[in-house]
Amino acid sequence: MSTAILHAIEVSFWAAAYTLLGALANGHTAMLYSMNAMTSYGHVNLYLAPRWEMMGSLEALNGWILFGLTTAFLFAIVQKAWSSHGGPNRAPERMLPLRSSNGESR
């Protein structure tokens, strides 16, 4: 949940920058454009003036980096939690050991 809040804060900062610089007309349009650019969704037909296009591209790049870092962070948390519980190779005590075709336990 906290990662979603961080993503929303970053989108809000970009939207505020677009509004304050006059790149987009109002806060609603700026938030919509910012969410679109950050997620690379591409469904909204909002465009920046040519002199602001690089800023939009930088936001999209920033979004890719942020989502990549979020994925790495969540993966690290899951990996740490998994290893503290014995990992994927730990069989529950109630399970029988595996037997090979010749009847020996593995």
Secondary structure, 3 states (H helix, E strand, C coil): CHHHHHHHHHHHHHHHHHHHHCCCCCHHHHHHHHHHHHHCCCCCCCCCCHHHHHHHHHHHHHHHHHHHHHHHHHHHHHHHHHHHCCCCCCCCCCCCCCECCCCCEC
